[in-house]
Amino acid sequence: MTDDSAAPHDSHVETPPATPEVVARRRFLARMSVGLGGCAGAAIAAPLGGFIVAPLFRKVPYEWRPVGKVNSFKIGETTGVTFADASPLPWAGVTSKTAAWLRRVTADKFQAFSVNCAHLGCPVRWLPEAHLFMCPCHGGVYYADGTVAAGPPPHSLSQYASRITGDQVEIHTEPIPIA
């Protein structure tokens, strides 16, 4: 065998050293790639940061909402009422309506309970025959005064403040905590 036959099979080929122009171009392109990647990351992170931080500075409106005339509720009876949400979004449409369970305790005293279970927020039902609120999701049971009777709820049903203004019953709208 001759040395000529070994040359085509030799994979070790020396490359010439890079010229200063090639090194400068590579450095420029590497820095440009890092800069453009940083700009793209900032463009994605800015709206996400705004989404996380904006609720900390937004003031939630609290308003008294009428839910019915005083004479339309019987003493000792619990009734479902609907009203406009405290902070509806402009595009919410029908979903801007929310509800509460309104109980007339005396001639001039009302209690308004959240329709959401304190366990995981499922809607509770009022069972008039049993005088209990029942949560169908995990078996939470509440007495007529909203206190826990059985099941997994960690606390009583959340309550809205209520008042009588003229001949109207009003509920003070505010975000109700689910848990």
ZAMARGU-4260 file (C-alpha; in steps of 0.2 Angstrom, whole numbers, plus 5000, padded with zeros to 4 digits):
<rodrens>
0) 5000/5000/5000 | 5005/5017/4996 | 5003/5033/5005 | 4992/5040/4991 | 4978/5027/4995
5) 4977/5032/5013 | 4974/5050/5009 | 4956/5049/5003 | 4951/5039/5019 | 4959/5052/5031
10) 4944/5062/5038 | 4956/5073/5048 | 4957/5089/5037 | 4964/5105/5045 | 4953/5120/5042
15) 4962/5137/5040 | 4960/5149/5055 | 4946/5161/5054 | 4950/5178/5048 | 4946/5193/5059
20) 4931/5198/5047 | 4923/5181/5050 | 4926/5181/5069 | 4918/5199/5069 | 4903/5193/5059
25) 4900/5178/5070 | 4901/5189/5085 | 4889/5201/5078 | 4876/5188/5073 | 4877/5179/5090
30) 4874/5196/5099 | 4860/5200/5086 | 4852/5183/5090 | 4853/5185/5109 | 4846/5203/5107
35) 4831/5198/5096 | 4827/5183/5107 | 4827/5195/5122 | 4815/5207/5113 | 4803/5192/5109
40) 4804/5186/5127 | 4799/5204/5133 | 4785/5205/5120 | 4778/5189/5127 | 4781/5193/5145
45) 4774/5211/5146 | 4755/5206/5143 | 4757/5191/5155 | 4764/5203/5168 | 4750/5215/5165
50) 4738/5201/5167 | 4745/5196/5184 | 4748/5214/5191 | 4732/5223/5185 | 4720/5215/5197
55) 4730/5222/5211 | 4727/5240/5206 | 4709/5238/5199 | 4695/5245/5211 | 4680/5233/5213
60) 4664/5243/5213 | 4652/5239/5228 | 4634/5244/5225 | 4618/5241/5233 | 4607/5231/5220
65) 4588/5230/5222 | 4581/5212/5222 | 4563/5214/5225 | 4549/5223/5235 | 4548/5219/5254
70) 4530/5213/5252 | 4535/5200/5239 | 4545/5190/5252 | 4536/5180/5266 | 4543/5179/5284
75) 4553/5163/5286 | 4554/5159/5268 | 4570/5157/5257 | 4569/5163/5239 | 4582/5164/5225
80) 4585/5181/5218 | 4596/5188/5204 | 4605/5204/5202 | 4619/5212/5192 | 4636/5207/5197
85) 4647/5219/5206 | 4661/5219/5193 | 4654/5213/5176 | 4665/5214/5161 | 4659/5224/5146
90) 4657/5208/5136 | 4649/5197/5149 | 4631/5199/5143 | 4619/5187/5152 | 4634/5180/5163
95) 4635/5197/5172 | 4619/5191/5181 | 4623/5183/5198 | 4611/5176/5211 | 4609/5174/5230
100) 4597/5165/5242 | 4587/5178/5251 | 4579/5174/5268 | 4566/5185/5277 | 4570/5183/5295
105) 4558/5196/5302 | 4547/5210/5296 | 4562/5221/5294 | 4577/5209/5293 | 4584/5199/5278
110) 4598/5187/5276 | 4606/5185/5259 | 4617/5170/5256 | 4629/5166/5242 | 4623/5153/5230
115) 4641/5145/5230 | 4646/5131/5242 | 4661/5136/5253 | 4669/5119/5249 | 4673/5121/5230
120) 4660/5134/5224 | 4647/5122/5217 | 4629/5130/5217 | 4619/5125/5232 | 4600/5122/5231
125) 4587/5126/5244 | 4576/5112/5249 | 4561/5120/5257 | 4554/5104/5264 | 4570/5100/5274
130) 4574/5118/5278 | 4592/5115/5271 | 4604/5121/5258 | 4612/5106/5249 | 4627/5105/5238
135) 4626/5092/5224 | 4644/5091/5220 | 4651/5083/5237 | 4637/5082/5248 | 4639/5098/5258
140) 4623/5102/5269 | 4619/5119/5277 | 4606/5124/5289 | 4593/5138/5285 | 4605/5151/5294
145) 4619/5146/5282 | 4629/5136/5295 | 4637/5119/5290 | 4626/5104/5295 | 4637/5091/5286
150) 4649/5087/5273 | 4666/5094/5268 | 4662/5113/5268 | 4675/5122/5279 | 4664/5136/5285
155) 4646/5143/5283 | 4639/5150/5267 | 4646/5167/5263 | 4633/5181/5266 | 4629/5198/5257
160) 4624/5213/5267 | 4606/5217/5265 | 4595/5232/5269 | 4578/5239/5266 | 4577/5255/5257
165) 4559/5262/5255 | 4549/5247/5249 | 4564/5238/5241 | 4576/5225/5248 | 4594/5228/5242
170) 4609/5217/5242 | 4627/5225/5244 | 4636/5217/5229 | 4654/5212/5232 | 4665/5198/5226
175) 4661/5183/5237 | 4676/5171/5242 | 4673/5153/5236 | 4685/5145/5249
</rodrens>
